Each structure stands twice: as structure tokens, then as C-alpha cells.
Amino acid sequence: MQHADQVAYLERMLRMVRTNTRDDGPGLSYTAVDSYFDPERYRREVGLMFRRQPVVVAFSGQLRRPGDFVTHDATGQPILVARGTDGVLRAFLNVCRHRSGTVEQKPCGANKRAFVCAYHGWSYDLTGRLVGITDGAGFGDLDKSTHGLRRLKVAEKYGLVWVVPTALDDGEPADLDIDAWLGPLAPDLAGWDMAGWEVQESLPIRPRMNWKLVIDTFLELYHFRYLHPGSVYPLFLDNIATYERMDRHVRLSAAKRSLVELEGQPKETWKILDHAIVLYLLFPNTVLAYTQDHCGVFSSFPVGPDESVMQLTMLVSPEEKARKPDSYWKTNVDLFTAALGEDFAMGESIQRNFRSGANRHQTFGKFEKALGWYHREIDAALEAAS
């Protein structure tokens, strides 16, 4: 985030404090209640956003050296990402071309030379090429060159790894122009570049909530005072936040209580992470939350219309990790999980209540405008794909 943008955001939030105002939009917005549970709507969302669009599935810190690999199943597609001996990162469907067994069973690993299917021992090198068929004579003249692992589009940038989880045709390029997808968000992510950061903690949480309802919890601070009085609310000013639409994505900042200490200080010394957190919604399902010394990554994946899995990951720079003990990072993860526990307990009750008939739509206030933006983007994407 450029320094000029940091100052502009901090000034906007200070103005809100002085005038007791909020970062309001022009009016109310709405989204249909049944969009959170309708099976046909759910099928269309998965078919587009978790098959044909880029989603974050891994981090550069997990895939630094040749032979490093990560598997990922939360999109509903079995994904294998691996660093080749040539340094190139590649992504595949983690499915053997013989009898469709899962090739790599582990969630991650290092020093891999080949992936061997546990079912019949067929093996693939780090480029996905089929290199070994056990009892090969029994398969006659089967052409190994046409039976490599099915490739996926993949991009690695800013410390994140995106994949489009649908198999490519033979000869189709696997390159993915992620900057085109990120649009105006790309320069911000370049500024926070996490290429050298490490995964400090990663854990799945399975709320009985629609995947979009999970994302809703990150797009407003209105609820902090009421739902999080003993966890995160004491750290923040009451509903003082800025919101900005950036094509399909969203950038927002939430003011800490220390914000008021900036009054009278020279603006060239202002740093937003000293007095706020900065969040990005990477459409459609990932939220990055930048703090002074780490980044929380929250990715929501669909399991069913009424269920999701949210992968919580904490990324830390090596310098920050060396300065602080593991107990410090555990305390931060515990704070995340405490707040998420409160969010998801409420969210699960909301998910149940959707079918009660009490409401036909969710109502978003003027300072909940990011929620309206988000759901309009989803509606627009589905309409464009139909």
C-alpha cells in the first residue's frame, strides 16, 4: 500500500473520529436470503468460482525448493502443486491416469523426486510426466507421453499461489496472468510482498455456514462492539473503518484505538499498520489481514450449501519470527480463533434462520457497503457466465 494511500486512509478515519461519522455509502443494499442455501445457486457458484477462476491454494513459503509440494482438496478438486528441479512451479490434478487413485496422500512435503500412486505404483516426475508403469508389459504400447498428470493453470506472485482448478487440454498453456485478475490490487500486494514469509500456523475450521456467509463476517466492523466485547473489540475504535472497491476486490482498513495518537504528528511519519489493520478481499473467497508483524489469511471453501471449510493461515516474515517466541505467535492465533468462534457461532444460527421465512433478503447498512459490493460481484459473475 503506497504511503499516500496510507495517509489518506488514516486521515479519513481520524475525520470520522472527530465528527462521529462513518464511511457511508449512498444507500442501503441487499442480497437474497436464498442465495445462501439454494442448491442450484450453490452448484453454479462452485462451477464458476471454484473451477474456472483463480483461487489461492498455497504460499511461496511452502514451495521454496525443488521437490517441495502441497496438496489441496478444499475447492472440491484434488490439487497437487510442486516445485520442479528447474525451479518452475506447476499444478496438477492429484489423480493417477491409470485408475484415478490419489497420487500424493500427504498434505505437503519436501525433497520429492517422484510422485508414486499407492494403488498400483505408477510414478510421475515433478513435471507431471508419467515415468514408470509397474508390470508395464501388461499395458502393451500405452503411450506414456499422453498419460501425464493433468495440468492446471497456476501463478505464483506476492508470496501467494493461485490455481484455476480445471484440467487443461493437451498443449494449452498453464500460465496465469494473475495481475490482470487482481487489477488495481496488484500494486498493493507488491508493496506487502510476502514471497519470503513463512507459514507459522495453518488450520481448518468447518462452520455450518454457506461459504459466502463466512466472507461476510470480514467485511464490516459494525458487529465488533456487540459480538466481540472480550476478544478483538478492545483493540479497535467502534466501527471506524474505510472501504474501497477495487474492481471485483475490496480493500478496507480498521482503526485501532491508538489512531488518535497521530493528531499533531508529521504525516511523513505515519504508517498505517501502527494504528490500523489493512484487509483485502481477494475475490471470491480469500481475505488477507495485515497487522504490524504478520498476515492472517482466511480462505473460505464450499462443502455444501450450508457448510464450508475455512483455512486459517498465519504468515510471518523470517525477521519477525526470529524476534519473538512461539508463545507470542500462539497468542495471536488464539485471538484469531476466539474471534472466529464467536463469528461462526452467530453465523451458524443465521444459516439456520435463513429457512425460517423471517426475511427474504439480508439488509446492509450504508457503512456495510462492502457487503453489497461483494454480493453484486458474485451476481454479476454468475450472470456473465450464464
C-alpha positions in Angstrom: 0.0 0.0 0.0 1.5 3.3 -1.1 2.4 5.8 1.6 0.0 8.4 0.1 -2.9 5.9 0.4 -1.9 5.0 4.0 -2.0 8.7 4.9 -5.3 9.2 3.1 -6.9 6.3 4.9 -5.6 7.4 8.3 -6.9 10.9 7.6 -10.3 9.6 6.7 -10.5 7.6 9.9 -9.4 10.5 12.0 -12.1 12.6 10.4 -14.6 10.0 11.4 -13.5 10.1 15.0 -13.6 13.9 15.1 -17.1 14.1 13.5 -18.6 10.8 14.8 -19.3 9.7 11.3 -18.8 6.6 9.3 -17.5 5.7 5.8 -21.0 5.6 4.5 -22.2 4.5 1.0 -25.1 6.3 -0.8 -27.8 4.0 0.5 -28.8 0.5 1.7 -28.0 -2.6 -0.2 -29.5 -6.1 -0.2 -28.8 -9.7 -1.1 -31.4 -12.5 -1.4 -31.5 -14.9 1.6 -32.0 -17.9 -0.6 -28.6 -17.2 -2.3 -27.1 -18.6 0.8 -28.7 -22.0 0.6 -30.4 -22.6 -2.8 -28.8 -25.8 -4.2 -28.9 -24.7 -7.8 -27.3 -21.3 -7.0 -24.7 -23.2 -5.0 -24.0 -25.5 -8.0 -23.5 -22.5 -10.3 -21.2 -20.7 -7.8 -18.9 -23.8 -7.4 -18.9 -24.4 -11.1 -17.7 -20.9 -11.8 -15.7 -19.6 -8.9 -14.1 -22.8 -7.8 -13.5 -24.3 -11.2 -12.9 -21.5 -13.7 -11.5 -18.7 -11.7 -8.2 -18.3 -9.8 -8.2 -19.3 -6.1 -5.4 -19.1 -3.5 -4.3 -22.7 -2.6 -0.8 -22.3 -1.2 2.0 -20.0 -0.3 5.5 -19.4 -1.6 6.9 -20.2 1.8 5.7 -23.8 1.4 7.3 -24.3 -2.0 10.7 -22.8 -1.9 13.0 -25.6 -3.1 12.8 -28.2 -5.9 10.9 -31.2 -4.6 8.6 -29.1 -2.3 5.0 -29.9 -2.8 1.5 -29.1 -1.4 -1.8 -30.9 -1.9 -5.1 -29.1 -1.7 -8.7 -30.5 -1.8 -10.9 -27.8 -0.4 -12.0 -26.5 -3.8 -13.6 -29.9 -4.4 -10.9 -30.7 -6.9 -7.8 -32.7 -5.9 -4.9 -30.3 -6.5 -1.1 -31.0 -6.4 1.4 -28.1 -6.6 5.1 -28.9 -6.9 8.4 -27.1 -7.5 10.4 -28.8 -10.3 14.2 -29.3 -10.4 14.1 -26.4 -12.9 12.6 -24.1 -10.3 9.3 -23.9 -12.1 6.1 -24.2 -10.0 3.5 -26.5 -11.6 0.0 -27.6 -10.6 -1.9 -30.8 -11.5 -4.9 -32.7 -10.7 -3.7 -35.2 -8.0 -5.2 -38.1 -9.8 -3.4 -41.1 -11.3 -4.0 -41.6 -15.0 -4.4 -45.4 -14.5 -7.4 -46.0 -12.2 -7.9 -42.5 -10.8 -6.3 -43.1 -7.4 -4.9 -40.2 -5.4 -1.3 -39.9 -6.3 0.1 -38.0 -3.4 -1.5 -38.6 0.0 0.4 -36.2 2.2 -0.7 -32.5 2.6 2.8 -31.2 2.0 6.4 -32.3 1.9 9.9 -31.7 0.6 12.8 -33.4 -1.3 10.3 -35.2 -3.6 11.8 -36.8 -6.6 8.7 -38.5 -8.0 5.1 -39.0 -7.1 4.0 -42.6 -6.8 0.4 -43.8 -6.7 -0.2 -46.1 -3.8 -2.7 -48.1 -5.7 -0.5 -49.7 -8.4 2.8 -47.9 -8.2 2.5 -45.7 -11.3 5.0 -42.9 -10.9 5.3 -39.3 -12.2 8.2 -36.9 -12.1 8.0 -33.3 -10.8 6.8 -32.0 -14.2 3.8 -34.4 -14.1 5.3 -36.7 -16.7 4.4 -40.4 -16.4 7.8 -42.1 -15.9 7.0 -45.5 -14.5 4.4 -48.2 -15.1 4.7 -51.3 -12.9 4.4 -54.5 -14.9 4.5 -52.3 -17.9 4.3 -55.2 -20.4 0.7 -55.7 -19.3 -0.2 -52.3 -20.8 1.2 -53.0 -24.3 2.0 -49.9 -26.3 0.3 -47.4 -24.0 1.8 -44.0 -24.8 3.3 -42.6 -21.6 3.6 -39.1 -23.1 -0.2 -38.8 -23.2 -0.8 -40.1 -19.7 0.9 -37.5 -17.6 -0.8 -35.8 -14.7 -3.5 -33.4 -15.9 -2.1 -29.8 -15.7 -3.8 -26.8 -14.1 -3.2 -23.1 -14.7 -1.1 -21.7 -11.9 0.5 -18.4 -10.8 2.9 -17.6 -8.0 3.3 -13.9 -7.0 3.5 -11.8 -3.9 4.0 -14.9 -1.7 0.7 -16.4 -2.8 -0.1 -19.3 -5.2 -3.2 -19.3 -7.3 -4.7 -22.2 -9.3 -7.6 -22.5 -11.7 -8.9 -25.9 -10.7 -10.0 -27.3 -14.1 -7.7 -29.5 -16.1 -6.1 -28.0 -19.2 -6.2 -29.6 -22.6 -3.0 -31.0 -24.1 -0.9 -28.2 -25.3 -2.9 -25.5 -23.6 -0.6 -23.1 -21.7 -0.6 -23.2 -17.9 0.5 -19.6 -17.4 -2.0 -17.5 -15.4 -1.9 -13.7 -15.6 -2.7 -13.0 -12.0 -2.1 -9.3 -12.2 -4.8 -9.0 -14.8 -7.1 -10.8 -12.3 -6.0 -8.6 -9.4 -6.3 -5.3 -11.3 -5.7 -2.3 -9.1 -5.0 -4.6 -6.1 -1.7 -5.8 -7.6 0.5 -2.8 -6.7 -0.7 -3.1 -3.1 0.2 -6.8 -2.9 3.6 -5.9 -4.4 4.2 -3.5 -1.6 3.4 -6.0 1.1 5.3 -8.7 -0.9 5.3 -11.9 1.2 7.5 -14.0 -1.0 10.0 -14.7 1.8 7.4 -15.2 4.5 6.8 -18.5 6.3 3.7 -20.3 7.4 3.6 -20.1 11.2 0.3 -21.8 11.6 -2.4 -23.3 9.4 -5.6 -24.9 10.5 -9.0 -25.7 9.0 -12.3 -24.6 10.7 -15.6 -26.2 9.4 -18.5 -23.9 10.2 -22.0 -25.0 9.2 -22.4 -21.8 7.1 -22.5 -21.1 3.4 -19.1 -20.1 2.1 -20.2 -16.6 1.3 -21.6 -16.0 4.8 -18.1 -16.7 6.2 -16.7 -13.9 4.0 -19.5 -11.6 5.1 -18.1 -11.6 8.7 -14.8 -9.9 7.4 -16.4 -7.1 5.5 -17.8 -4.9 8.3 -16.8 -3.8 11.8 -20.3 -2.9 13.0 -20.6 -6.2 14.9 -17.3 -5.9 16.8 -18.8 -4.0 19.8 -21.6 -6.4 20.3 -20.2 -9.8 19.3 -16.6 -9.5 20.3 -16.6 -7.4 23.6 -13.9 -9.6 25.2 -11.8 -10.6 22.2 -11.0 -8.2 19.4 -13.2 -5.2 20.2 -10.9 -3.8 22.9 -8.2 -3.3 20.3 -10.3 -1.2 17.9 -12.3 2.0 17.7 -16.0 1.5 17.4 -16.9 0.9 13.7 -14.2 3.3 12.4 -13.1 1.8 9.1 -12.5 2.8 5.5 -13.8 0.8 2.5 -12.7 0.9 -1.2 -13.9 -1.1 -4.1 -11.1 -2.2 -6.4 -12.7 -3.9 -9.4 -14.0 -7.2 -8.1 -11.9 -7.0 -5.0 -12.2 -4.9 -1.8 -9.6 -3.0 0.3 -10.5 -1.9 3.8 -8.8 -0.7 7.0 -9.9 -0.9 10.6 -8.7 1.7 13.1 -7.0 0.7 16.3 -7.6 2.7 19.5 -4.1 4.2 19.1 -5.2 6.1 16.0 -5.9 9.3 17.9 -2.2 9.5 18.9 -1.5 10.6 15.3 -3.0 14.0 15.9 -0.3 16.6 15.6 2.4 14.2 14.3 4.0 14.9 10.9 2.3 12.9 8.2 5.5 11.7 6.6 6.0 9.5 9.7 2.5 8.0 9.6 2.4 4.2 9.0 -1.0 2.6 8.7 0.0 -0.7 10.4 1.0 1.2 13.5 -2.6 2.3 14.0 -4.8 0.1 11.9 -5.1 -3.3 10.2 -5.5 -3.5 6.4 -7.6 -6.1 4.9 -8.1 -7.2 1.3 -10.9 -9.4 -0.1 -9.3 -11.3 -3.0 -12.4 -12.2 -4.9 -14.1 -14.6 -4.4 -13.1 -16.3 -1.2 -9.8 -15.1 0.4 -9.2 -12.4 3.0 -5.8 -11.1 3.8 -5.4 -9.2 7.1 -2.2 -7.3 7.6 -1.1 -6.4 11.0 2.2 -4.9 12.3 4.1 -8.2 12.3 2.1 -10.8 10.4 -0.6 -11.5 7.9 -3.7 -13.6 8.6 -5.1 -15.4 5.5 -8.7 -16.6 5.7 -9.9 -18.7 2.7 -13.5 -19.9 2.6 -14.3 -23.0 0.5 -17.7 -24.6 -0.1 -18.5 -28.0 1.2 -22.3 -27.8 0.7 -24.9 -25.1 0.5 -25.0 -24.9 4.3 -21.4 -25.9 5.1 -17.9 -24.7 4.4 -14.3 -25.1 5.4 -12.3 -22.0 6.3 -8.5 -22.4 6.1 -6.8 -20.0 8.6 -3.1 -19.4 7.9 -0.7 -17.1 9.7 2.2 -15.8 7.6 5.3 -14.3 9.3 8.5 -12.8 7.9 11.7 -14.6 9.0 12.9 -11.4 10.7 9.7 -11.1 12.8 9.7 -14.8 13.6 13.3 -14.6 14.9 12.5 -11.7 17.2 9.6 -13.3 19.0 9.0 -16.7 20.8 6.5 -19.3 19.6 4.3 -18.4 22.5 3.8 -14.9 21.0 2.5 -16.3 17.8 0.3 -18.8 19.5 -1.3 -16.0 21.5 -2.1 -14.3 18.2 -3.6 -17.4 16.6 -5.6 -17.9 19.8 -7.0 -14.4 19.4 -8.0 -15.1 15.8 -9.7 -18.4 16.7 -11.5 -16.9 19.7 -13.0 -14.2 17.5 -13.8 -16.6 14.7 -15.5 -18.9 17.2 -17.8 -16.0 18.2 -18.4 -15.1 14.5 -19.2 -18.7 13.5 -21.5 -19.4 16.4 -23.6 -16.5 15.3 -23.1 -17.4 11.6 -24.4 -20.9 12.2 -27.5 -19.6 13.8 -28.0 -17.2 10.9 -27.6 -20.0 8.4 -30.3 -22.0 10.2 -32.6 -18.9 10.4 -32.4 -18.3 6.6 -35.0 -21.0 6.1 -37.4 -19.7 8.7 -39.1 -17.3 6.2 -38.5 -14.3 8.5 -36.5 -12.4 5.8 -36.4 -12.6 2.0 -33.2 -10.6 1.9 -30.2 -9.5 4.0 -30.1 -5.8 4.6 -26.7 -4.0 4.6 -26.4 -0.5 6.1 -24.6 2.4 4.5 -21.4 1.6 6.3 -21.8 -2.1 5.4 -21.4 -1.2 1.7 -18.6 -3.7 1.1 -21.1 -6.5 1.7 -23.3 -5.0 -1.1 -20.3 -4.7 -3.4 -19.3 -8.3 -2.7 -22.7 -9.9 -3.4 -23.2 -7.7 -6.5 -19.9 -9.0 -7.9 -21.0 -12.6 -7.3 -24.3 -12.0 -9.0 -22.6 -10.3 -11.9 -20.1 -13.1 -12.4 -22.9 -15.7 -12.4 -24.9 -13.7 -14.9 -22.0 -13.2 -17.2 -21.3 -16.9 -17.1 -24.9 -18.0 -17.8 
